[in-house]
């Protein structure tokens, strides 16, 4: 099992000046780094690949697709733009050497209709994501991660069981479920059961406390969560995702209104130490 950290704990985007952050994360004890290329035109993908290779770091990428690229829009032109934009992000992920490209990449992040998901939206989303997955499969072994979101960020896929059904509808082996405990604690009836029911469809994990703070300092049942991961033989990447409230754009997008730790480094290192302790207790020390 690898442990990763999300770069948006430290920086709002990732451009040339942020490349040194990769070594910083490595020195904090992480095996992997997740990057959001919010500025695709200036994302130094190939440099990321080289620096990560030199450091022995695994790279993952993610995104929250904006409404103008919403792949469940009733407007076919918007859906088409969304597919093309997602393909561009796949290219950047491949250039960066990413293993997983996950997140809200199958619908518009923050898009809410005020109604329950419709059959048409389900079809539009599956068709769009299938096109992206087929494109990715032609060019790489990149995993496409479908992250269930909480009800305040999307009405489309809120629970792991729906993500599994969505993947079955898509019918591509490179599409997996991307579970995030921040969303799970709001939406699942039982976090451990949701992991078990996801089973072999699980491809990536965000380890987030219920308030986005230091893992172990909140309500997430971590021992039960890791026990379920062990039951399904998950040995993939577990990434801590949090954000700094001093980053105004990110804080507004993710509703972070207070400090969750004394520093980003404290959140990262204490969270990592706690998660490794639970991992060792459940899986046994390596």
Residue pairs with C-beta under 8 A, 6 or more apart in sequence:
1 234
1 235
1 236
1 237
1 238
1 279
1 283
2 31
2 32
2 58
2 236
2 237
2 238
3 29
3 30
3 31
3 32
3 237
3 238
3 239
3 240
3 272
3 275
3 276
4 30
4 31
4 32
4 33
4 34
4 58
4 60
4 237
4 238
4 239
4 240
5 25
5 28
5 30
5 32
5 33
5 34
5 239
5 240
5 268
5 272
6 33
6 34
6 36
6 206
6 239
6 240
6 241
6 242
6 243
7 14
7 18
7 21
7 25
7 33
7 34
7 35
7 36
8 36
8 241
8 243
8 244
8 247
8 250
9 240
9 241
9 242
9 243
9 244
9 264
9 267
9 268
10 21
10 24
10 244
10 264
11 18
11 21
11 247
12 38
12 247
12 249
12 250
13 36
13 37
13 38
13 39
13 42
14 21
14 35
14 36
14 37
14 38
14 39
14 43
14 44
14 48
15 39
15 42
15 43
15 44
16 42
16 44
16 47
19 44
19 47
19 48
19 51
21 33
22 33
22 48
22 51
22 52
22 55
22 57
23 51
23 55
25 33
25 57
25 268
26 55
26 56
26 57
28 265
28 268
28 269
28 272
29 269
29 272
30 57
30 268
30 272
31 57
31 58
31 237
32 57
32 58
32 59
32 60
32 237
32 239
33 52
33 57
33 58
33 59
33 60
34 59
34 60
34 61
34 62
34 239
34 241
35 43
35 48
35 59
35 60
35 61
35 62
35 96
35 98
36 61
36 62
36 63
36 64
36 103
37 43
37 45
37 61
37 63
37 89
37 92
37 96
38 63
40 88
40 89
40 92
43 92
43 96
45 92
45 93
45 95
45 96
46 95
46 96
48 59
48 96
48 97
49 59
49 95
49 96
49 97
51 57
52 58
52 59
52 96
52 97
53 97
58 99
58 237
59 96
59 97
59 98
59 99
60 98
60 99
60 100
60 101
60 102
60 204
60 237
60 239
61 89
61 92
61 93
61 96
61 98
61 100
61 101
61 102
62 101
62 102
62 103
62 105
62 145
62 147
63 89
63 101
63 103
63 104
63 105
64 103
64 104
64 105
64 109
64 110
64 253
65 71
65 82
65 85
65 86
65 104
65 105
65 106
65 107
65 108
65 109
66 108
66 109
67 108
67 109
67 110
67 111
68 78
68 81
69 78
69 81
69 82
69 85
69 86
69 108
70 78
70 79
70 82
70 107
70 108
70 111
71 79
71 82
71 83
71 86
71 106
71 107
71 108
71 124
71 125
71 128
71 129
72 79
72 106
72 107
72 108
72 111
72 121
72 124
72 125
72 128
72 156
73 79
73 82
73 108
73 111
73 124
74 120
74 124
79 124
79 128
82 108
82 128
83 128
83 131
83 132
86 105
86 128
86 132
87 131
87 132
87 135
89 101
89 105
90 101
90 132
90 135
90 136
90 139
90 140
90 142
90 144
91 139
93 101
93 142
94 136
94 139
94 140
94 142
98 142
99 141
99 142
99 143
99 237
100 142
100 143
100 145
100 176
100 178
100 203
100 204
100 237
101 136
101 142
101 143
101 144
101 145
102 143
102 144
102 145
102 146
102 147
102 178
102 203
102 204
103 109
103 145
103 147
103 178
104 147
104 149
104 153
104 154
105 129
105 132
105 144
105 145
105 146
105 147
106 125
106 128
106 129
106 146
106 156
106 157
106 166
107 121
107 125
107 154
107 156
107 157
108 154
109 149
109 153
109 154
110 153
110 154
111 154
111 155
111 156
112 154
112 155
113 155
115 155
116 155
117 155
117 156
117 157
121 156
122 166
122 169
125 156
125 166
126 166
126 169
126 170
129 144
129 146
129 166
129 170
129 175
130 170
130 171
130 172
132 144
133 144
133 170
133 172
133 174
133 175
134 172
136 142
136 144
136 174
137 172
137 174
141 174
142 174
143 174
143 175
143 176
143 203
143 204
144 172
144 174
144 175
144 176
145 176
145 177
145 178
145 203
145 204
146 157
146 163
146 166
146 167
146 175
146 176
146 177
146 178
147 163
147 177
147 178
147 179
147 180
147 183
147 206
148 157
148 158
148 159
148 160
148 162
148 163
148 177
148 179
148 180
148 183
148 184
148 187
149 156
149 157
149 158
149 183
150 158
150 182
150 183
150 186
150 187
151 158
151 186
151 187
153 183
157 163
157 166
158 183
158 187
159 187
159 188
159 194
160 177
160 179
160 184
160 188
160 194
160 195
160 197
160 198
161 194
161 197
161 198
163 177
163 178
163 198
163 201
164 177
164 197
164 198
164 201
167 175
167 176
167 177
167 201
176 201
176 202
176 203
176 204
177 198
177 201
177 202
177 203
177 204
178 203
178 204
178 205
178 206
179 194
179 195
179 198
179 202
179 204
179 205
179 206
180 205
180 206
180 208
180 241
181 191
181 205
181 206
181 207
181 208
181 209
181 210
181 220
181 225
182 206
182 208
182 209
182 210
182 212
182 241
184 191
184 194
185 191
185 210
185 219
185 220
186 210
188 194
191 220
191 221
191 224
191 225
191 228
192 221
192 224
192 225
192 227
192 228
193 228
195 202
195 225
195 228
195 229
195 231
195 232
195 234
196 228
196 231
196 232
198 232
199 232
200 232
202 229
202 232
202 234
202 236
203 236
204 236
204 237
204 239
205 229
205 234
205 236
205 237
205 238
205 239
206 238
206 239
206 240
206 241
207 215
207 238
207 239
207 240
207 241
207 271
207 275
208 215
208 220
208 240
208 241
208 242
209 215
209 216
209 217
209 218
209 219
209 220
209 242
209 271
210 218
210 219
210 220
211 218
211 260
212 241
212 242
212 243
212 254
212 256
212 260
213 242
213 260
213 261
213 267
214 260
214 261
214 266
214 267
214 270
214 271
214 274
215 222
215 240
215 271
215 274
215 275
216 222
216 270
216 271
216 274
216 275
216 278
222 274
222 275
222 278
223 278
223 281
223 282
226 278
226 279
226 281
226 282
226 283
227 282
229 282
230 282
230 283
238 275
238 279
240 267
240 268
240 271
240 272
240 275
242 260
242 264
242 267
242 271
243 250
243 251
243 254
243 256
244 250
244 251
244 256
244 264
245 251
245 256
245 257
245 258
245 259
245 260
250 256
251 257
260 267
261 267
261 270
280 286
